Amino acid sequence: MPGRLFKLFVLIAVGCALARWLLSSRQKAALHEGTKTLAQALLLSALLTFLWQLFAGAR
C-alpha cells in the first residue's frame, strides 16, 4: 500500500511539473478552474451519498 501511494504521489508531482513547464498562464488558469470544479462536484457527491445512507439506509 505505501508503495502505491508513493507511486501516486510521484505521478501527481510529475504531472504538476509538466503542467507548469508546458502550459501557458491562460491554460494553467483553465486547468485550475476545471480541477476546482471537479473537486467541488466530488465533495457534493460524497455529501449526497452520506446523507442518502444516513436517512434512507436507516429503514
Phi, psi and omega in degrees: 000313178298327178295321178292319178296321178295317178298319178297316178299316179296318179298317178294318180297318178294319178298317178295319179296317178295320179297318179295323185281320189265334187266148175282172182295325178293318179292323177297319179295318179294320178296319178297316180296317178296318178295319179297317179296318178297318180296318179295320179295320179293321177295318178296318178298317179296319179296315179296321177296318178298313180295322178298314179294324182292315186266316182278331181281349182282349183287000000 
